[in-house]
């Protein structure tokens, strides 16, 4: 009888040469370098700026501590009224745009996921507006919504101040944004539907589920991670809306549609108050972080 000596198989990790352990970090290095240079460093510098009276027109930039932050909560401060008015405008736009941008793309994706002739063409048509730049979209709709020359008022047969009076300005901003970005969320939903196993629909049919039952018990649970992504990114994008308000309504009437990003830009680049603008930016960032955390906890509690 021949004795066979069995050697223990060494762990895979032990066979990785020492030099190979640095490989993942080398792949991550380009991203980390760009992230540190263009995101982390400016963010830290912004905190430093927010603690100073940072004016490009002044030689010195005195340290003021948290004064720029406390001024945002002081009703006697010159920035108090305009800042919170812009935050209110941001909240209104987010409140009315997000439901449309979450629900309508889901309905479009459900329709485009069904087999029918010309489905690829319709998928392209719904996504096409998203490839346009915000300047092109706003210029086109500003002409269409013009009360004197616009096609929309000509079809309706009555002049409507779409860009100069509320609530028409809000309807225009929300409507244009939904038309512009609906296709992107629809494509995200559509990709999520492709990953739902077909066996689940077959099992639902065996159990006697109709189309509504399949949607409630198969499609919606399968889309939960996708829905979390869509809701979170849509809230963040709506809260950072700038181009539509700047180009379509220009903040009219009386600054009611001037969003927080638009006001922060005016404070920093037009009024040269970079310290105050930075403080406003970080307060808006804090609000968005809290909203995102609440959104994640809401979806996790339902999983």
LOTOR-793125 format. One record per atom (N, C-alpha, C): x, y, z; residue in one letter. Coordinates in steps of 0.05 Angstrom, whole numbers, padded with zeros to 5 digits, always signed. Example, Ala and Ser with C-alpha at 12.3 -4.5 7.8 and 13.67 -1.06 7.14 Angstrom:
2
+00264-00114+00156a
+00246-00090+00156a
+00264-00066+00156a
+00257-00045+00142s
+00273-00021+00143s
+00258+00001+00157s
END
This chain:
303
+00017-00024+00000x
+00000+00000+00000x
+00018+00025+00000x
+00011+00042-00018x
+00027+00066-00021x
+00015+00088-00004x
+00031+00099+00013x
+00022+00121+00030x
+00023+00147+00014x
+00001+00161+00014x
+00000+00186-00001x
-00001+00209+00020x
+00017+00225+00018x
+00018+00249+00036x
+00001+00271+00024x
-00018+00280+00039x
-00035+00302+00031x
-00027+00328+00043x
-00021+00347+00026x
-00013+00373+00036x
-00037+00391+00038x
-00038+00407+00058x
-00060+00426+00062x
-00059+00448+00040x
-00082+00453+00029x
-00084+00474+00009x
-00081+00501+00022x
-00061+00516+00015x
-00058+00542+00028x
-00081+00561+00021x
-00087+00579+00038x
-00109+00598+00034x
-00102+00615+00009x
-00123+00621-00005x
-00119+00637-00029x
-00106+00663-00023x
-00114+00675+00000x
-00102+00701+00006x
-00073+00700+00011x
-00064+00675+00022x
-00036+00672+00029x
-00019+00670+00004x
-00031+00662-00019x
-00015+00659-00043x
-00013+00685-00059x
-00028+00705-00050x
-00026+00731-00064x
+00000+00744-00056x
+00017+00750-00076x
+00042+00762-00069x
+00038+00789-00056x
+00058+00796-00040x
+00055+00821-00024x
+00051+00845-00043x
+00065+00844-00066x
+00062+00867-00084x
+00034+00869-00096x
+00020+00845-00098x
-00007+00846-00109x
-00028+00858-00092x
-00023+00860-00066x
-00042+00872-00047x
-00047+00902-00053x
-00029+00914-00067x
-00032+00943-00073x
-00049+00947-00098x
-00055+00925-00113x
-00069+00928-00138x
-00096+00943-00135x
-00113+00934-00116x
-00139+00949-00113x
-00135+00979-00108x
-00115+00986-00092x
-00111+01014-00086x
-00101+01029-00111x
-00086+01015-00128x
-00077+01028-00153x
-00101+01034-00171x
-00120+01015-00172x
-00144+01020-00189x
-00161+01042-00177x
-00161+01045-00151x
-00178+01065-00138x
-00164+01093-00138x
-00138+01093-00142x
-00123+01118-00139x
-00132+01140-00157x
-00137+01135-00184x
-00146+01158-00201x
-00172+01170-00190x
-00191+01154-00182x
-00216+01165-00172x
-00212+01180-00146x
-00196+01168-00128x
-00192+01181-00102x
-00177+01207-00106x
-00158+01209-00124x
-00144+01234-00128x
-00163+01255-00139x
-00179+01248-00159x
-00198+01268-00170x
-00219+01276-00149x
-00228+01256-00133x
-00248+01262-00112x
-00236+01282-00092x
-00211+01277-00084x
-00199+01294-00064x
-00194+01322-00075x
-00186+01324-00100x
-00178+01350-00112x
-00203+01366-00118x
-00224+01354-00130x
-00247+01369-00140x
-00271+01368-00122x
-00272+01351-00101x
-00295+01349-00084x
-00288+01354-00055x
-00270+01338-00044x
-00264+01340-00016x
-00250+01366-00009x
-00229+01373-00024x
-00214+01398-00018x
-00232+01422-00021x
-00248+01426-00043x
-00266+01449-00044x
-00287+01449-00022x
-00296+01425-00014x
-00316+01424+00008x
-00303+01434+00034x
-00279+01425+00040x
-00266+01434+00065x
-00259+01464+00063x
-00251+01473+00039x
-00245+01502+00036x
-00271+01518+00039x
-00294+01507+00030x
-00319+01521+00033x
-00326+01526+00063x
-00320+01505+00079x
-00325+01509+00108x
-00308+01531+00119x
-00283+01533+00111x
-00265+01554+00119x
-00275+01581+00110x
-00285+01583+00085x
-00296+01608+00075x
-00320+01617+00090x
-00337+01597+00098x
-00362+01604+00112x
-00357+01616+00139x
-00333+01613+00150x
-00327+01623+00176x
-00313+01651+00175x
-00313+01662+00151x
-00300+01688+00147x
-00319+01707+00132x
-00312+01733+00135x
-00326+01753+00118x
-00311+01755+00092x
-00317+01736+00074x
-00301+01731+00050x
-00312+01748+00027x
-00299+01770+00022x
-00307+01788+00000x
-00283+01792-00018x
-00287+01786-00044x
-00265+01789-00063x
-00255+01818-00065x
-00272+01837-00058x
-00265+01865-00061x
-00249+01875-00037x
-00247+01859-00016x
-00232+01867+00008x
-00205+01853+00008x
-00185+01868+00018x
-00158+01856+00021x
-00158+01835+00043x
-00169+01842+00066x
-00170+01824+00088x
-00197+01809+00089x
-00197+01786+00099x
-00221+01770+00102x
-00223+01761+00131x
-00235+01778+00148x
-00234+01773+00177x
-00250+01748+00185x
-00240+01735+00205x
-00254+01712+00216x
-00278+01721+00232x
-00301+01710+00226x
-00326+01718+00240x
-00339+01694+00254x
-00326+01672+00254x
-00337+01649+00268x
-00363+01639+00255x
-00384+01636+00272x
-00410+01626+00262x
-00429+01648+00255x
-00419+01672+00252x
-00437+01695+00247x
-00453+01691+00221x
-00440+01680+00201x
-00454+01676+00175x
-00477+01656+00178x
-00474+01637+00196x
-00495+01617+00201x
-00517+01629+00218x
-00510+01643+00240x
-00530+01654+00257x
-00547+01676+00243x
-00534+01689+00223x
-00549+01710+00209x
-00572+01698+00193x
-00570+01673+00186x
-00591+01660+00171x
-00616+01655+00188x
-00613+01656+00215x
-00635+01651+00233x
-00643+01676+00248x
-00630+01699+00242x
-00636+01724+00255x
-00654+01740+00237x
-00679+01745+00246x
-00698+01760+00229x
-00690+01788+00223x
-00671+01799+00238x
-00661+01827+00233x
-00638+01827+00212x
-00629+01804+00205x
-00607+01802+00185x
-00617+01809+00157x
-00600+01822+00141x
-00609+01829+00113x
-00613+01805+00095x
-00601+01782+00102x
-00605+01758+00085x
-00627+01740+00094x
-00638+01745+00118x
-00657+01726+00129x
-00682+01722+00111x
-00694+01744+00104x
-00720+01743+00089x
-00716+01730+00062x
-00696+01740+00047x
-00692+01729+00019x
-00683+01700+00020x
-00666+01693+00040x
-00657+01665+00040x
-00679+01646+00046x
-00696+01651+00066x
-00717+01633+00072x
-00739+01633+00051x
-00742+01656+00037x
-00761+01656+00015x
-00751+01638-00008x
-00725+01638-00012x
-00714+01620-00033x
-00716+01591-00024x
-00712+01585+00002x
-00715+01558+00012x
-00744+01549+00009x
-00763+01568+00014x
-00791+01561+00010x
-00797+01555-00019x
-00785+01570-00037x
-00789+01565-00066x
-00777+01537-00073x
-00754+01531-00062x
-00742+01504-00067x
-00761+01482-00056x
-00772+01486-00032x
-00790+01466-00021x
-00815+01463-00038x
-00827+01485-00048x
-00851+01483-00064x
-00845+01468-00090x
-00823+01475-00103x
-00816+01461-00128x
-00812+01431-00123x
-00797+01424-00102x
-00791+01396-00096x
-00817+01381-00089x
-00834+01394-00073x
-00859+01381-00065x
-00877+01375-00088x
-00878+01392-00108x
-00897+01388-00130x
-00884+01373-00154x
-00858+01373-00156x
-00845+01360-00179x
-00839+01331-00174x
-00830+01325-00149x
-00821+01297-00143x
-00843+01276-00147x
-00868+01281-00137x
-00889+01260-00142x
-00893+01254-00172x
-00893+01275-00189x
-00897+01271-00218x
-00873+01256-00229x
-00849+01263-00220x
-00825+01251-00231x
-00819+01223-00221x
-00835+01214-00201x
-00832+01187-00190x
-00854+01169-00201x
-00879+01179-00202x
-00902+01163-00210x
-00905+01161-00240x
-00904+01184-00254x
-00908+01183-00283x
-00887+01166-00298x
-00861+01168-00291x
-00842+01150-00305x
-00847+01121-00300x
-00858+01114-00276x
-00864+01086-00270x
-00887+01077-00289x
-00907+01093-00293x
-00928+01086-00312x
-00918+01084-00340x
-00901+01102-00348x
-00889+01101-00375x
-00873+01076-00378x
-00857+01069-00358x
-00840+01045-00359x
-00857+01020-00361x
-00880+01019-00347x
-00897+00996-00348x
-00908+00992-00376x
-00916+01015-00389x
-00926+01013-00416x
-00904+01005-00436x
-00880+01017-00433x
-00859+01011-00452x
-00846+00983-00447x
-00853+00971-00425x
-00842+00944-00419x
-00860+00922-00432x
-00883+00930-00442x
-00901+00911-00455x
-00894+00909-00484x
-00897+00885-00496x
-00890+00882-00524x
-00911+00894-00542x
-00903+00912-00560x
-00921+00923-00580x
-00903+00935-00602x
-00915+00938-00626x
-00900+00948-00649x
-00891+00977-00644x
-00866+00983-00650x
-00856+01010-00647x
-00847+01016-00619x
-00843+00995-00602x
-00836+01000-00574x
-00809+01015-00572x
-00790+01007-00588x
-00763+01020-00587x
-00765+01049-00595x
-00782+01055-00615x
-00785+01083-00623x
-00796+01100-00600x
-00817+01089-00586x
-00829+01105-00564x
-00809+01108-00541x
-00793+01087-00536x
-00773+01090-00515x
-00754+01113-00522x
-00746+01115-00547x
-00728+01136-00555x
-00742+01164-00553x
-00768+01165-00560x
-00782+01190-00559x
-00785+01201-00531x
-00790+01183-00512x
-00793+01192-00484x
-00766+01200-00472x
-00744+01188-00481x
-00718+01195-00470x
-00705+01218-00484x
-00714+01225-00508x
-00701+01245-00525x
-00699+01272-00511x
-00720+01283-00498x
-00717+01310-00486x
-00694+01311-00465x
-00687+01289-00452x
-00667+01290-00431x
-00639+01296-00442x
-00634+01290-00468x
-00608+01295-00479x
-00604+01325-00485x
-00626+01341-00485x
-00623+01369-00490x
-00612+01384-00465x
-00598+01405-00470x
-00587+01421-00448x
-00609+01438-00436x
-00604+01447-00411x
-00625+01463-00397x
-00629+01489-00412x
-00609+01501-00424x
-00612+01526-00438x
-00630+01522-00462x
-00627+01501-00477x
-00643+01495-00500x
-00672+01491-00492x
-00676+01475-00471x
-00703+01469-00462x
-00718+01494-00453x
-00704+01510-00437x
-00717+01534-00426x
-00722+01555-00447x
-00704+01559-00466x
-00708+01578-00488x
-00732+01569-00505x
-00733+01543-00511x
-00755+01533-00527x
-00782+01538-00513x
-00784+01530-00488x
-00809+01533-00473x
-00816+01562-00467x
-00795+01579-00465x
-00801+01608-00460x
-00815+01619-00485x
-00807+01610-00508x
-00820+01619-00533x
-00848+01608-00535x
-00851+01582-00528x
-00877+01569-00530x
-00897+01580-00510x
-00887+01589-00486x
-00905+01599-00466x
-00907+01630-00466x
-00896+01643-00486x
-00898+01672-00487x
-00927+01680-00490x
-00936+01699-00473x
-00965+01706-00474x
-00973+01720-00499x
-00955+01732-00514x
-00962+01745-00539x
-00957+01729-00564x
-00935+01714-00565x
-00927+01699-00589x
-00927+01669-00585x
-00932+01660-00560x
-00930+01631-00554x
-00951+01614-00567x
-00944+01590-00574x
-00962+01571-00586x
-00982+01560-00566x
-00974+01558-00541x
-00991+01547-00520x
-01016+01564-00516x
-01011+01590-00512x
-01034+01609-00508x
-01051+01611-00533x
-01039+01608-00557x
-01054+01609-00582x
-01073+01585-00583x
-01064+01562-00574x
-01081+01538-00574x
-01103+01541-00553x
-01096+01551-00530x
-01116+01554-00508x
-01135+01577-00514x
-01127+01596-00530x
-01145+01618-00537x
-01147+01639-00517x
-01129+01640-00498x
-01129+01661-00477x
-01100+01665-00467x
-01093+01691-00463x
-01065+01696-00453x
-01062+01688-00423x
-01043+01673-00418x
-01037+01664-00390x
-01008+01672-00383x
-01004+01686-00361x
-00977+01694-00353x
-00960+01671-00342x
-00951+01653-00359x
-00938+01629-00350x
-00912+01635-00335x
-00899+01656-00341x
-00872+01661-00329x
-00871+01686-00311x
-00893+01700-00308x
-00893+01725-00293x
-00912+01726-00269x
-00928+01706-00265x
-00948+01706-00243x
-00952+01678-00233x
-00957+01676-00207x
-00963+01651-00194x
-00993+01646-00194x
-01003+01622-00195x
-00988+01597-00195x
-00978+01588-00222x
-00983+01604-00243x
-00975+01596-00270x
-00945+01591-00273x
-00929+01607-00259x
-00900+01603-00261x
-00892+01576-00249x
-00905+01568-00227x
-00898+01542-00215x
-00908+01519-00234x
-00931+01523-00246x
-00941+01503-00265x
-00922+01500-00288x
-00911+01522-00298x
-00893+01522-00320x
-00867+01508-00312x
-00856+01515-00289x
-00830+01504-00280x
-00833+01473-00275x
-00854+01465-00262x
-00858+01437-00256x
-00863+01422-00283x
-00881+01433-00299x
-00888+01420-00324x
-00864+01416-00343x
-00848+01437-00346x
-00825+01436-00363x
-00804+01416-00352x
-00800+01416-00326x
-00781+01397-00314x
-00790+01368-00317x
-00816+01363-00313x
-00827+01336-00317x
-00824+01327-00346x
-00830+01345-00365x
-00827+01338-00393x
-00798+01332-00400x
-00780+01347-00388x
-00752+01345-00395x
-00739+01319-00383x
-00745+01313-00358x
-00730+01292-00344x
-00746+01266-00340x
-00771+01265-00348x
-00788+01242-00344x
-00775+01217-00357x
-00763+01219-00380x
-00752+01197-00395x
-00729+01183-00380x
-00713+01199-00365x
-00690+01188-00351x
-00700+01169-00329x
-00719+01177-00313x
-00729+01160-00292x
-00743+01136-00304x
-00757+01140-00326x
-00770+01117-00339x
-00751+01096-00348x
-00728+01104-00359x
-00707+01085-00367x
-00696+01070-00343x
-00693+01084-00320x
-00683+01071-00296x
-00703+01050-00287x
-00729+01057-00286x
-00749+01037-00279x
-00749+01014-00298x
-00747+01020-00324x
-00748+00999-00344x
-00725+00980-00341x
-00701+00990-00335x
-00678+00972-00330x
-00683+00955-00305x
-00696+00966-00284x
-00702+00951-00261x
-00722+00929-00266x
-00742+00934-00284x
-00762+00914-00290x
-00749+00890-00305x
-00728+00896-00321x
-00715+00874-00336x
-00701+00854-00317x
-00694+00863-00293x
-00680+00846-00274x
-00699+00830-00257x
-00725+00835-00258x
-00744+00819-00242x
-00747+00791-00255x
-00742+00770-00241x
-00744+00743-00253x
-00771+00737-00264x
-00772+00727-00288x
-00798+00720-00301x
-00812+00698-00285x
-00798+00681-00271x
-00811+00660-00256x
-00830+00671-00235x
-00824+00695-00225x
-00842+00706-00204x
-00869+00713-00216x
-00869+00723-00241x
-00895+00729-00254x
-00909+00703-00260x
-00895+00682-00269x
-00908+00657-00274x
-00920+00645-00249x
-00905+00648-00227x
-00916+00638-00201x
-00941+00654-00193x
-00940+00680-00198x
-00963+00696-00191x
-00988+00689-00207x
-00983+00682-00233x
-01006+00674-00249x
-01017+00647-00240x
-00999+00629-00232x
-01009+00603-00221x
-01026+00607-00196x
-01018+00627-00180x
-01033+00633-00156x
-01059+00649-00162x
-01064+00655-00187x
-01088+00668-00194x
-01087+00699-00194x
-01063+00710-00193x
-01061+00739-00192x
-01066+00751-00219x
-01081+00773-00220x
-01085+00788-00245x
-01062+00807-00249x
-01067+00826-00268x
-01046+00846-00274x
-01041+00864-00250x
-01062+00871-00236x
-01058+00888-00212x
-01043+00873-00190x
-01050+00847-00187x
-01036+00831-00167x
-01007+00827-00174x
-01001+00824-00200x
-00973+00821-00208x
-00958+00847-00202x
-00971+00870-00207x
-00958+00896-00203x
-00953+00900-00173x
-00972+00894-00156x
-00970+00900-00128x
-00951+00880-00114x
-00953+00854-00121x
-00938+00834-00106x
-00912+00825-00120x
-00907+00833-00145x
-00882+00825-00158x
-00867+00850-00168x
-00880+00867-00183x
-00865+00889-00195x
-00856+00909-00174x
-00874+00918-00157x
-00866+00939-00137x
-00845+00928-00118x
-00848+00904-00106x
-00825+00894-00089x
-00799+00891-00104x
-00801+00883-00129x
-00776+00880-00145x
-00763+00906-00151x
-00779+00927-00152x
-00768+00954-00159x
-00761+00970-00135x
-00762+00959-00111x
-00757+00975-00087x
-00729+00988-00087x
-00708+00973-00093x
-00681+00987-00094x
-00680+01008-00115x
-00693+01003-00138x
-00693+01023-00160x
-00709+01047-00151x
-00732+01042-00138x
-00748+01065-00129x
-00733+01082-00109x
-00718+01069-00092x
-00702+01084-00072x
-00682+01103-00087x
-00669+01092-00107x
-00650+01108-00123x
-00665+01131-00137x
-00688+01125-00149x
-00702+01145-00165x
-00712+01167-00146x
-00724+01160-00123x
-00735+01180-00105x
-00713+01197-00094x
-00691+01185-00086x
-00669+01200-00073x
-00657+01219-00093x
-00650+01210-00117x
-00637+01227-00137x
-00656+01249-00147x
-00682+01242-00148x
-00701+01262-00158x
-00705+01284-00137x
-00706+01277-00111x
-00707+01297-00090x
-00683+01316-00091x
-00659+01304-00093x
-00635+01320-00093x
-00634+01338-00118x
-00641+01327-00141x
-00641+01343-00165x
-00661+01366-00164x
-00685+01360-00153x
-00705+01381-00151x
-00697+01403-00132x
-00685+01394-00109x
-00676+01414-00089x
-00653+01431-00099x
-00639+01421-00119x
-00616+01437-00131x
-00624+01450-00157x
-00650+01453-00162x
-00659+01465-00187x
-00649+01494-00190x
-00638+01500-00212x
-00628+01527-00216x
-00634+01537-00245x
-00627+01521-00265x
-00629+01531-00292x
-00657+01538-00301x
-00677+01522-00294x
-00704+01528-00302x
-00714+01555-00291x
-00709+01558-00265x
-00717+01583-00252x
-00702+01607-00263x
-00676+01604-00268x
-00659+01626-00277x
-00666+01634-00306x
-00672+01614-00323x
-00676+01620-00351x
-00705+01623-00359x
-00723+01610-00345x
-00751+01610-00353x
-00767+01632-00339x
-00765+01635-00313x
-00780+01655-00299x
-00763+01677-00288x
-00737+01673-00287x
-00718+01692-00276x
-00726+01701-00247x
-00737+01682-00232x
-00745+01687-00205x
-00771+01701-00201x
-00784+01709-00223x
-00809+01724-00221x
-00832+01706-00212x
-00853+01718-00200x
-00856+01747-00195x
-00845+01754-00167x
-00830+01775-00165x
-00820+01785-00139x
-00802+01766-00125x
-00788+01748-00139x
-00770+01729-00127x
-00784+01705-00115x
-00809+01701-00121x
-00824+01678-00110x
-00814+01651-00121x
-00804+01651-00146x
-00794+01627-00158x
-00763+01626-00158x
-00751+01644-00142x
-00722+01643-00140x
-00714+01622-00120x
-00701+01600-00130x
-00694+01578-00112x
-00669+01584-00096x
-00664+01566-00077x
-00641+01570-00059x
-00615+01571-00074x
-00611+01553-00093x
-00586+01554-00108x
-00583+01580-00123x
-00605+01590-00134x
-00604+01615-00149x
-00596+01638-00131x
-00608+01639-00107x
-00601+01660-00088x
-00573+01658-00077x
-00564+01633-00072x
-00536+01630-00063x
-00516+01639-00085x
-00522+01634-00110x
-00505+01643-00132x
-00505+01673-00133x
-00527+01686-00129x
-00528+01715-00129x
-00512+01727-00106x
-00514+01715-00083x
-00499+01725-00059x
-00469+01722-00064x
-00461+01699-00075x
-00432+01694-00077x
-00419+01708-00101x
-00432+01708-00124x
-00419+01718-00148x
-00428+01746-00156x
-00452+01754-00147x
-00461+01781-00154x
-00456+01801-00131x
-00461+01792-00106x
-00457+01809-00083x
-00429+01805-00071x
-00414+01786-00081x
-00387+01780-00070x
-00386+01773-00041x
-00408+01761-00031x
-00409+01752-00003x
-00406+01722-00002x
-00382+01713-00007x
-00377+01684-00009x
-00380+01671+00018x
-00373+01684+00040x
-00376+01672+00066x
-00405+01666+00072x
-00423+01685+00067x
-00451+01681+00072x
-00462+01660+00053x
-00454+01661+00027x
-00463+01641+00008x
-00454+01613+00016x
-00430+01610+00026x
-00421+01584+00035x
-00437+01574+00058x
-00443+01591+00077x
-00460+01583+00100x
-00487+01574+00090x
-00499+01588+00071x
-00525+01580+00060x
-00523+01552+00047x
-00501+01548+00033x
-00497+01523+00019x
-00496+01499+00038x
-00481+01504+00060x
-00479+01482+00080x
-00505+01477+00095x
-00520+01498+00099x
-00546+01493+00112x
-00565+01478+00093x
-00564+01485+00067x
-00580+01470+00048x
-00571+01441+00046x
-00544+01437+00047x
-00533+01410+00047x
-00543+01393+00071x
-00543+01406+00094x
-00552+01392+00118x
-00581+01384+00115x
-00598+01401+00105x
-00626+01394+00101x
-00629+01371+00082x
-00613+01371+00060x
-00615+01349+00040x
-00605+01323+00052x
-00584+01324+00069x
-00574+01300+00082x
-00596+01288+00100x
-00610+01305+00115x
-00631+01295+00133x
-00654+01283+00117x
-00661+01296+00094x
-00682+01285+00078x
-00674+01258+00066x
-00649+01256+00057x
-00639+01231+00046x
-00639+01208+00066x
-00630+01215+00091x
-00630+01195+00112x
-00658+01185+00118x
-00677+01204+00120x
-00705+01197+00125x
-00716+01179+00102x
-00708+01186+00078x
-00717+01170+00055x
-00706+01141+00056x
-00680+01139+00063x
-00668+01112+00066x
-00682+01096+00088x
-00687+01109+00111x
-00700+01095+00133x
-00728+01087+00126x
-00742+01104+00111x
-00770+01097+00103x
-00770+01072+00085x
-00752+01071+00065x
-00752+01048+00047x
-00742+01023+00062x
-00723+01026+00080x
-00713+01003+00095x
-00734+00992+00114x
-00750+01009+00125x
-00771+00999+00144x
-00792+00984+00129x
-00796+00989+00103x
-00816+00974+00088x
-00805+00950+00074x
-00779+00945+00076x
-00767+00922+00063x
-00771+00897+00079x
END
